[in-house]
Amino acid sequence: MVKLGQNFLVDRNILDVIERLAALSGDDVVLEIGGGEGVLSERLAARVSHLHVVEVDRRLSDALQSAVSEFSNVTLWFADALDLDLRALEPAPTAVVANLPYSIAATVILRTVDELPSVRSWLVMVQREVGERLAASVGDAAYGVPSVLAQLVCEVRVLRPVPRVDSVLVGLTRVRAGAEPDVRALVHDAFAHRRKALAGSLALATGASPGVRERAREALVSLGHPPDERAERLSPEEFRALAAALRVGS
């Protein structure tokens, strides 16, 4: 079943795979976004200390509440995951396990990476294209803002395809502190004009600082790149280094 750009999970085999790959413990606090009819929610609730379930479609409230009615460790949030105050969730999530609505998948993942430092791991079912973008390597056609922002903080892997739907299971593991706001802004500005050199794209950004084109060109050379390098040729850590160089030079 597909609703709001989301394939509802009904395949027991896929549910078994998600449970296994998520590797949850009884101490985990899980955030599930897109609870749907509660098929995955019921399984998660039985395995963890607490489960936060977010669902935007109130027409599913009866089915979802029925699925988790026997559990006292579940909090249901009938809200848009893009509007919900994630930082206010108590207890704070340690893992995200979800069958994400396609239209918001990348945005939600990056938001949880940024706003929930308590989360150590993610196992998410997303549209194949989204998974490929998140895990793309430098120079790949799919490499862009989601790739860099996710990989600045996490190891990202496409774990396996999901049969019969155009989806994949993606795993993320937090390996370093979150990216600073100026690093995230730099990544967005650098990819804003993909046909232009990175330095030129930064110069076109709203509120660009004077001389940023020249300073970026100098910084790129110091990082071992040509001054007219494009954004898709820089690794996530090189974006962090570029932001630090521009910070010093401003």
Phi, psi and omega per residue, in radians:
M1 nan 2.397 3.140
V2 -2.102 2.287 3.136
K3 -2.582 2.376 -3.133
L4 0.918 0.688 3.128
G5 1.207 0.510 -3.047
Q6 -2.371 2.285 3.040
N7 -1.470 2.000 3.090
F8 -1.172 2.413 -3.124
L9 -1.398 2.097 3.074
V10 -2.279 -0.178 -3.085
D11 -1.468 2.018 -3.117
R12 -1.045 -0.618 -3.136
N13 -1.113 -0.715 3.115
I14 -1.168 -0.698 3.091
L15 -1.070 -0.709 3.105
D16 -1.089 -0.737 3.137
V17 -1.119 -0.748 3.132
I18 -1.079 -0.790 3.110
E19 -1.024 -0.748 -3.092
R20 -1.203 -0.815 -3.077
L21 -1.236 -0.529 3.139
A22 -1.159 -0.496 3.070
A23 0.863 0.870 -3.094
L24 -1.402 2.663 3.058
S25 -2.016 2.971 3.139
G26 -1.184 -0.182 3.119
D27 -1.626 -0.173 -3.048
D28 -1.269 2.555 2.964
V29 -1.957 2.056 -2.992
V30 -1.877 2.451 2.986
L31 -1.884 2.101 3.058
E32 -1.962 2.129 -3.136
I33 -1.901 2.157 -3.059
G34 1.550 1.033 -3.064
G35 -1.160 -0.410 3.116
G36 1.024 -2.231 -3.117
E37 -1.625 0.110 3.010
G38 1.519 0.201 -3.104
V39 -1.117 -0.806 3.077
L40 -1.312 -0.636 -3.125
S41 -0.977 -0.765 -3.116
E42 -1.056 -0.715 3.133
R43 -1.199 -0.749 -3.112
L44 -1.137 -0.736 -3.089
A45 -1.025 -0.566 -3.111
A46 -1.320 -0.184 -3.010
R47 -1.961 -0.275 -2.928
V48 -2.164 2.975 3.137
S49 -1.225 -0.738 3.134
H50 -2.658 2.603 3.136
L51 -2.285 2.159 2.976
H52 -1.741 2.163 3.117
V53 -2.039 2.187 3.130
V54 -1.925 2.237 3.116
E55 -2.492 2.227 -3.071
V56 -1.498 -0.430 -3.021
D57 -1.600 1.811 -3.097
R58 -1.194 -0.243 3.066
R59 -1.162 -0.279 3.141
L60 -1.671 0.050 -3.011
S61 -1.074 -0.727 -3.116
D62 -1.108 -0.810 -3.126
A63 -1.131 -0.723 -3.118
L64 -1.184 -0.789 3.137
Q65 -1.138 -0.624 3.108
S66 -1.148 -0.666 -3.092
A67 -1.127 -0.564 -3.060
V68 -1.966 0.257 -3.022
S69 -1.081 -0.485 -3.097
E70 -1.465 -0.045 -3.084
F71 -1.869 2.340 3.109
S72 -1.666 -0.011 -3.067
N73 -1.836 0.425 -3.089
V74 -2.079 2.309 2.989
T75 -1.992 2.150 3.116
L76 -1.702 2.328 3.120
W77 -2.122 1.890 3.076
F78 -1.600 1.584 -3.011
A79 -2.791 2.880 3.020
D80 -1.358 2.181 -3.110
A81 -1.083 -0.366 3.119
L82 -1.387 -0.297 -3.133
D83 -1.834 -0.388 -3.071
L84 -1.100 2.419 3.106
D85 -1.361 1.625 -3.070
L86 -1.117 -0.606 -3.094
R87 -1.165 -0.326 -3.109
A88 -1.551 -0.057 -3.118
L89 -1.139 2.239 3.103
E90 -2.307 2.267 -0.095
P91 -1.183 2.750 -3.083
A92 -1.193 2.335 -3.133
P93 -1.112 2.526 3.025
T94 -1.916 -0.222 -3.132
A95 -2.618 2.639 3.024
V96 -2.056 2.131 3.074
V97 -2.264 2.095 -2.996
A98 -2.809 2.628 2.899
N99 -1.737 1.652 -2.907
L100 -1.427 2.418 2.990
P101 -0.996 2.295 -3.009
Y102 -0.998 -0.704 -2.986
S103 -1.178 -0.355 -3.086
I104 -2.129 0.122 -2.959
A105 -1.004 -0.965 -3.083
A106 -1.102 -0.742 -3.127
T107 -1.086 -0.769 -3.136
V108 -1.132 -0.764 3.138
I109 -1.047 -0.854 -3.120
L110 -1.141 -0.591 3.110
R111 -1.170 -0.728 3.127
T112 -1.206 -0.604 3.065
V113 -1.058 -0.746 -3.075
D114 -1.352 -0.734 -2.949
E115 -1.718 -0.176 -3.109
L116 -2.165 1.328 -3.140
P117 -1.094 -0.289 3.109
S118 -1.266 -0.346 -3.123
V119 -1.338 2.226 -3.123
R120 -1.794 -0.429 -3.083
S121 -2.589 2.683 3.102
W122 -2.298 2.399 2.913
L123 -2.301 1.946 -2.995
V124 -2.313 2.460 3.016
M125 -1.678 2.104 -3.073
V126 -2.374 2.893 3.043
Q127 -1.021 2.484 -3.072
R128 -0.910 -0.758 -3.115
E129 -1.058 -0.692 3.129
V130 -1.151 -0.785 3.116
G131 -1.047 -0.719 3.134
E132 -1.153 -0.628 3.110
R133 -1.172 -0.754 -3.107
L134 -1.111 -0.631 -3.049
A135 -1.709 0.020 -3.042
A136 -1.064 2.570 3.110
S137 -1.671 2.866 3.115
V138 -0.927 2.298 3.102
G139 1.578 -0.281 3.087
D140 -1.160 2.649 3.114
A141 -1.066 -0.537 -3.104
A142 -1.477 -0.114 -3.067
Y143 -1.244 2.211 -3.120
G144 -2.900 -2.678 -3.063
V145 -0.987 -0.875 -3.136
P146 -1.045 -0.672 3.131
S147 -1.040 -0.891 -3.059
V148 -1.160 -0.835 -3.077
L149 -1.144 -0.651 3.096
A150 -1.210 -0.759 -3.036
Q151 -1.407 -0.233 2.989
L152 -1.094 -0.475 -3.024
V153 -2.029 -0.539 -2.959
C154 -2.240 2.702 2.793
E155 -1.394 2.309 -3.082
V156 -2.148 2.257 3.129
R157 -2.419 2.379 2.918
V158 -1.416 2.009 -2.998
L159 -1.482 -0.745 3.109
R160 -2.996 2.661 3.052
P161 -1.279 2.791 3.086
V162 -1.871 2.061 -3.078
P163 -1.047 2.545 3.010
R164 1.265 -0.096 3.012
V165 -2.350 2.718 -3.098
D166 -1.451 1.080 -3.066
S167 -2.333 2.855 3.065
V168 -2.420 2.749 2.979
L169 -1.663 2.234 -3.110
V170 -2.066 2.347 3.077
G171 -1.974 2.357 3.052
L172 -2.167 2.430 3.088
T173 -2.245 2.162 -3.124
R174 -1.193 2.222 -3.122
V175 -2.153 -0.166 3.128
R176 -2.726 2.966 -3.114
A177 -1.119 2.750 3.141
G178 -1.094 2.698 3.140
A179 -1.267 2.483 3.112
E180 -1.182 2.695 -3.120
P181 -0.969 -0.659 -3.110
D182 -1.242 -0.480 3.070
V183 -1.207 -0.785 3.124
R184 -1.089 -0.726 3.125
A185 -1.117 -0.708 3.117
L186 -1.060 -0.745 -3.139
V187 -1.079 -0.812 3.121
H188 -1.051 -0.801 -3.112
D189 -1.164 -0.641 -3.093
A190 -1.150 -0.602 -3.114
F191 -1.657 0.011 -3.047
A192 -1.145 -0.483 -3.140
H193 -2.284 1.397 -2.963
R194 -1.096 -0.411 -3.130
R195 -1.433 -0.175 -3.136
K196 -1.748 2.797 3.009
A197 -1.088 2.653 -3.091
L198 -0.961 -0.807 -3.102
A199 -1.073 -0.687 3.103
G200 -1.171 -0.652 3.104
S201 -1.122 -0.711 3.105
L202 -1.104 -0.648 -3.115
A203 -1.189 -0.396 -3.133
L204 -1.549 -0.106 -3.090
A205 -1.197 2.576 3.076
T206 -1.054 2.246 3.129
G207 1.313 0.334 3.140
A208 -1.025 2.402 -3.118
S209 -1.302 2.618 3.138
P210 -1.015 2.385 3.077
G211 1.328 0.177 -3.068
V212 -1.137 -0.553 3.128
R213 -1.069 -0.862 -3.101
E214 -1.164 -0.722 -3.139
R215 -1.149 -0.658 3.110
A216 -1.169 -0.702 3.114
R217 -1.083 -0.739 3.108
E218 -1.131 -0.721 -3.125
A219 -1.151 -0.677 3.123
L220 -1.090 -0.730 3.104
V221 -1.086 -0.721 3.122
S222 -1.127 -0.416 3.108
L223 -1.559 0.022 3.107
G224 1.595 0.268 3.129
H225 -1.920 2.741 2.995
P226 -1.163 2.687 -3.084
P227 -1.123 -0.398 -3.136
D228 -1.778 0.491 -3.140
E229 -1.097 2.625 3.077
R230 -1.658 2.756 -3.044
A231 -1.028 -0.639 -3.035
E232 -1.232 -0.064 3.122
R233 -1.693 -0.040 -3.139
L234 -1.744 2.386 3.066
S235 -1.315 2.857 3.097
P236 -0.954 -0.755 -3.121
E237 -1.200 -0.508 3.069
E238 -1.212 -0.547 3.032
F239 -1.133 -0.700 3.095
R240 -1.086 -0.737 3.130
A241 -1.167 -0.676 3.118
L242 -1.120 -0.750 3.107
A243 -1.079 -0.705 3.115
A244 -1.119 -0.708 3.130
A245 -1.142 -0.730 3.126
L246 -1.200 -0.576 3.100
R247 -1.089 -0.783 -3.130
V248 -1.167 -0.675 -3.042
G249 -1.448 -0.104 -3.062
S250 -1.446 nan nan
